[in-house]
Amino acid sequence: MSDENAGYQKAQTGRPLALEPREIDEDGRRFSPSVGRNKDVVRDAFIKLMPQRGRILEIASGTGEHGAHITDRLPEISWTYSDIDPASQASQAAWRGSVTHDRLLGPLTLNTIDPHWGEAETDEGWTGLFCANMIHIAPFEAAIGLLNGAGRNLAPGGRLMLYGPFARNQEIAPSNARFSEDLKRRDPSWGVRDLEIDLLPIAQTCGLTLTEVLDMPANNLSVVFQRA
């Protein structure tokens, strides 16, 4: 394996979007240290909170590890990767090629800020959307677009699951506050978002209801919105 972040897109400061070194295997799969630590608890939260069958669209799929790990446990889930970063998409394609089933699809090129999501816009709608560790390392417009897109593209009763650090009603864990300040030094448009103040009002205008908030290790949350 080699340590290779050079291909990743950059923040406004010129630093890579990836916040950590990521190893790359000979077959092109990338491995994130943080995903390696949390993929089991994220998978278990997904199983607890999300549909057990149907079509899942992952937003900002990163290395692709979450999709491979979750579909290995849920045989009735079809999982489509998406990203805007070519290096990440290459890793997702490599993960798709490494599994023993045909339920990993994509990657699509999808920027949540865009008013239309291209191939991801379907008449039947998605059973679920999944997005881990994106909205705090992107401009807030990406979070707005994600919620708008979920309201537009989820099937009735479909669910959007977010995973990552959040503030709650202007209260934030000290470690998340430090993390947020570090993110803003990297890019002033980044930062940990407040679930109730920043996200919930937008979600409500998109026809989404906050249904689940699950405490996760390291002051993270799994958050689920459901379309009516």
Disulfide bonds with the S-S distance in Angstrom:
none
